[in-house]
Amino acid sequence: MDEKSLETYVNYMRGFEKGLSSEQRLSWAQRQCYLALSNALNGAKALGFDSCPMEGFDPKGYVAALKLPAHIVPVALCPIGYASDTPKPKVRFAKEDVFMRI
């Protein structure tokens, strides 16, 4: 990309971001994070690793442990490694408990 095109794009994105409320900005940033997360999951698999996207963690705990600045908000975790050679049995709800018949 030539320098003028890059400058035009950067200015466009800065203008876009300034037009958002703080809640909208966080929501937009979270969606961008999920796009990157999907690439991380696919990349890990392509390299022979196992991974799993995770939510339901304590973001404030991660901020404290990693000493993240205030503008960084953890939204998902992506552990990467090798699966167990002997996986535990999966637990599934009965389909009658999950699906509703209308």
N, C-alpha and C positions, 0 to 999 in steps of 0.2 A: 504494500500500500504506500502510495507516495505521501510525503509529509503534509501537504495541504489537505488531502482526503482524511488523513488521520486526525489532523487538527479539527476539521469539520465534525468528524464523528465524536471526538472527545467533547467538544463544545455542546453538541446535541445531547449527549448523555448527561452532562452536567446540568443543562437546562431541564431535562426530564426529571432528574433527581430533585432539583430545587422546587419543582412544582408539586411534590408529594408531601403529605403530612408525615409526621414521624411514624405513625401507625402504618400508613401505606408504604413508607420506605422500608420498614422492617418486614412487612409482608412480601414485598417485591424481592428483597434480599434473601428471604427464606426460600422463595421459589427458585432463585438462582442457585442457591446452595444445593437444592435437590437435583438440579441438572448436573452439577459437578459431582454430586454423590453417585448418580447413576453411572457416570464415566468411571469413577473409582471402583465401583462394584464390577463393572465389565472388564476394566483393566486388570483387576486382581484375578478374576477368573481366567483371563487370557494368559496370565503368567503362572497359572496353576495353583493359585491360592483360593481359599474359601473366605467369604466375607458376608456380612449381614448388616443392613441398615437398622439403626436403633433409635427409638425415641423413648420417652418415659423415663428420662434420667434427670438429675438435679443440675440444671445449667449453672446455678450460682456456685455449686460445689466445684464444677469444672473451671469456672472463672477464677475462683480462689486458688485451686490447685495449680493451674497453669499461669496464674498471675496475668490474666488477659486484661487489656485496657477496656474501659467502660463501653466503648462503641462496638466491641466484639461480643456477639450474643450466640452462644452455642445452640444449634437447632437440631443436630443429629450426630450420632456417632457411627463410625464405620470400622469395627474391629476386622483385622485381616490376619489370617494365619492358615493353619491346616486343620481340617476337621478331624475328629477322633476316628481311629480305625474301627472302633466299636461304638457306633452311635447309640444313644439311649432311645427307647421306643417313643414314638410321637404320641402326643395326647390330642385327641380330637373330640369336639362336642358332637353329640348325635345330631344328624341333619334335622330332626324334628325340633331340636332346641335352637337351631340357627335360622331355619327358613320358616316363613309363615305362609300358610295356605290361605288364599283369598277366595 
